[in-house]
Amino acid sequence: MGLKQVLKLTTAAAVSLTLVAGATTSANAVEKLKWKMQSAFGGKLSIIGEAPVRFEKQIMAMSGGAMKIKFFEPGALIPVLQGWDAVKAGSIDVMWGTAGYHVGKIPALSFFSAVPFGPRAGEFLAWLEYGGGDEIYNRIYAENGMIGLHCVAIAPETSGWFRKKYNSVAELKGLKMRFFGLGAVVMTKLGVSTQLLPGADIYPALERGVIDATEFSMPSIDYDLGFYQIAKFNYYPGWHQQSSLGEMLMNKAAWEGLSDQQRAIIKGGCGETLAWSFVRSEAKQPEAMAKLKAKGVTNVRWSDADLKLMENAWKEVVAEESAKDPLFKEVYTSYASFREKFKVWKDNGYID
């Protein structure tokens, strides 16, 4: 079955779910809801920015206009990296972003965004749904008075944007680079000085020399942010984010205060958005890469030796973080156990 067919089936399932929810609550209309949702990504940004805007429209359509989860641009209500505290306190209804932005609170949450040398989206989501990943994810959030839903999945990112060509990872030592999640821990181990910046803050930081290089996402998204105007070398593959997930973060009490029908509509819209985002992320990259080439960008692929060096550094990070953080160890053990079981299917069912 192709990706378009998957998307169509997911859309149909979401619509059916809404109809069933409506049928089980008699002939009454959907209860009204008016929430504010701030996104970590600008609404015009390819895929990850488009997704929450699209989600807002989907919820309106599925509820017959009764449910309004209004999209707000990054920073309109709160600073992007303060979503955890704002949702926990109930000062905003929804933060649309990614679990990796909460690492300052709980480092292990990075696993629920992206994992270095990790799986494709299908395997990643399978671990969460059927391998115990979501049991831990939901427990962490519940203990902090929140609920999270995985609403975005995207294909591999690139490895980073650089002003000049580097012949080996060793040459990056001392570089100041914006980097995300667990990949940033790996780069730090390799001697790179990393910092986490929201998407909108990266270009000016790169332009002013606050950072020397950056990674953010995939070609279509990075094109929108204009990195090619400053850095002409785009490195591949995105070893740190072979697939990435986005989330919808909500206050637990507010979520539990919704009707079954309202929750069903939100879950249905979230699932449909996840499928849409993944399909679109795969489809848009060839065109984006051609546009970047026309802007003078050179694509560079890390050597197998460099990738092995980074993978070994990742293994060291796992050992070190697991030794000092029981929650990190618990999440990694669940993740690694599922990948080991999945391997027989991956090795036999896929061409590469």
Residue pairs with C-beta under 8 A, 6 or more apart in sequence:
3 278
3 279
3 282
4 279
6 275
6 279
7 275
7 276
7 279
10 271
10 272
10 274
10 275
10 276
11 272
11 275
11 276
13 268
13 271
13 272
14 58
14 62
14 268
14 269
14 271
14 272
15 62
15 268
17 264
17 265
17 267
17 268
18 62
18 63
18 264
18 265
18 268
20 264
21 260
21 261
21 264
21 265
22 30
22 261
24 260
24 261
25 259
25 260
25 261
29 64
29 66
30 63
30 64
30 66
30 67
30 261
30 262
30 265
31 66
31 259
31 261
31 262
32 66
32 67
33 63
33 66
33 67
33 68
33 69
33 258
33 262
34 68
34 70
35 68
35 69
35 70
35 93
35 94
35 254
36 69
36 70
36 72
36 77
36 92
36 93
36 94
37 52
37 56
37 69
37 70
37 71
37 72
37 92
37 93
37 94
37 95
37 96
37 248
38 72
38 73
38 74
38 76
38 77
38 78
38 83
38 92
38 94
38 95
38 96
39 49
39 52
39 71
39 72
39 73
39 74
39 96
39 97
40 74
40 80
40 83
40 95
40 96
40 97
40 98
40 101
40 198
40 199
41 48
41 49
41 52
41 74
41 96
41 97
41 199
42 49
42 73
42 74
42 199
42 200
43 49
43 50
43 52
43 53
43 71
43 73
44 50
44 224
45 199
45 221
45 224
45 225
46 220
46 221
46 223
46 224
46 284
46 288
47 152
47 154
47 218
47 220
47 221
47 277
47 280
47 281
47 284
48 152
48 154
48 217
48 221
48 246
48 277
49 221
49 224
50 280
51 96
51 151
51 152
51 246
51 273
51 276
51 277
52 71
52 96
53 71
54 273
54 276
55 69
55 71
55 96
55 151
55 248
55 269
55 270
55 273
56 68
56 69
56 70
56 71
58 269
58 272
58 273
59 67
59 68
59 69
59 265
59 266
59 269
60 67
60 68
62 265
62 268
62 269
63 262
63 265
67 262
67 265
67 266
69 93
69 94
69 266
71 96
74 80
74 198
74 199
74 200
75 200
77 86
77 92
78 86
78 91
78 92
80 97
80 101
80 198
80 200
81 101
81 104
81 196
81 198
83 92
83 95
83 97
83 101
83 102
83 249
84 95
84 101
84 102
84 105
84 144
84 146
84 249
86 92
86 95
87 93
87 94
87 95
87 146
87 249
87 250
87 251
88 144
88 145
88 146
88 251
90 251
90 253
90 254
93 250
93 251
93 254
94 248
94 249
94 250
95 248
95 249
96 151
96 246
96 247
96 248
96 249
97 246
97 247
97 249
98 113
98 152
98 244
98 245
98 246
98 247
99 109
99 110
99 112
99 113
99 137
99 148
99 245
99 247
100 109
100 110
100 112
100 113
100 114
100 180
100 181
100 182
101 196
102 109
103 109
103 110
103 181
103 196
105 144
106 140
106 327
107 321
107 325
107 328
108 140
108 325
108 327
108 328
108 330
108 331
109 140
110 181
110 182
111 133
111 182
111 331
111 332
111 335
112 128
112 133
112 137
112 148
112 150
112 245
112 247
113 180
113 181
113 244
113 245
113 246
114 157
114 180
114 181
114 182
114 183
114 240
114 241
114 242
114 243
114 244
114 245
115 124
115 182
115 242
115 335
116 182
116 183
116 186
116 239
116 240
116 241
116 310
116 311
116 314
116 317
117 239
117 242
117 310
117 311
117 314
118 124
118 241
118 242
118 243
119 127
119 242
119 243
119 339
119 342
120 242
120 243
121 153
121 154
121 155
121 243
121 278
123 339
123 342
123 346
124 153
124 243
124 245
125 150
125 153
125 245
126 338
126 342
127 133
127 334
127 335
127 338
127 339
127 342
128 134
128 137
128 150
131 334
131 335
131 337
131 338
131 341
131 342
132 334
132 338
133 331
133 334
133 335
133 338
136 330
136 331
136 334
137 148
138 147
138 148
140 327
141 147
141 148
141 249
141 252
142 252
145 251
145 252
145 253
146 249
146 250
146 251
146 252
147 249
147 250
147 251
147 252
147 255
148 247
148 248
148 249
148 250
149 247
149 248
149 250
149 266
149 267
149 270
150 245
150 246
150 247
150 270
150 274
151 246
151 247
151 248
151 270
151 271
151 273
151 274
151 277
152 244
152 245
152 246
152 247
152 273
152 274
152 277
153 243
153 244
153 245
153 246
153 274
153 275
153 277
153 278
153 281
154 217
154 218
154 243
154 244
154 246
154 277
154 278
154 281
155 218
155 243
155 278
155 281
155 282
155 285
156 218
156 237
156 238
156 241
156 242
156 243
157 215
157 216
157 217
157 218
157 238
157 240
157 241
157 244
158 215
158 217
158 218
158 219
158 222
158 234
158 235
158 236
158 237
158 238
159 215
159 235
159 236
159 237
159 238
159 239
159 240
159 302
160 177
160 179
160 213
160 214
160 215
160 234
160 235
161 206
161 213
161 214
161 215
161 222
161 227
161 228
161 230
161 231
161 233
161 234
161 235
162 212
162 213
162 231
162 233
162 235
163 212
163 213
163 230
163 231
163 232
163 233
164 233
165 233
165 298
165 300
166 172
166 233
168 303
168 305
168 306
169 190
169 302
169 306
169 309
169 310
170 309
172 187
172 190
172 191
172 192
172 213
173 190
173 191
173 192
174 191
174 192
174 193
175 192
175 193
175 212
175 213
176 192
176 193
176 195
176 210
176 211
176 212
176 213
177 187
177 192
177 193
177 194
177 195
177 211
177 212
177 213
177 214
177 215
178 194
178 195
178 196
178 197
178 202
178 205
178 206
178 211
178 213
178 214
178 215
178 216
179 187
179 192
179 194
179 195
179 196
179 214
179 215
179 240
180 196
180 215
180 216
180 240
180 241
181 240
181 241
182 240
182 314
182 317
183 215
183 239
183 240
183 241
184 194
184 196
185 317
185 321
186 240
186 310
186 313
186 314
186 317
187 194
188 194
189 313
189 316
189 317
190 309
190 310
190 313
195 211
197 205
197 211
197 214
199 216
199 217
199 225
202 211
202 214
202 216
202 225
202 227
203 225
203 226
203 227
203 230
204 210
205 211
205 214
206 213
206 214
206 227
206 230
206 231
207 230
213 231
214 227
214 231
215 238
215 240
216 222
216 225
216 227
217 244
218 238
218 281
218 284
218 285
218 288
219 234
219 285
219 288
219 289
219 292
220 281
220 284
220 285
220 287
220 288
222 228
222 234
222 292
223 288
223 291
223 292
227 234
228 234
228 292
228 295
228 296
228 297
229 295
232 296
232 297
232 298
233 297
233 298
233 300
234 292
234 297
234 298
234 299
234 300
235 299
235 300
235 301
235 302
236 299
236 300
236 301
236 302
237 301
237 302
237 307
239 302
239 307
239 310
239 311
246 277
248 266
248 270
255 263
258 266
289 299
293 299
302 310
318 332
321 328
321 329
321 332
322 328
322 329
322 332
323 329
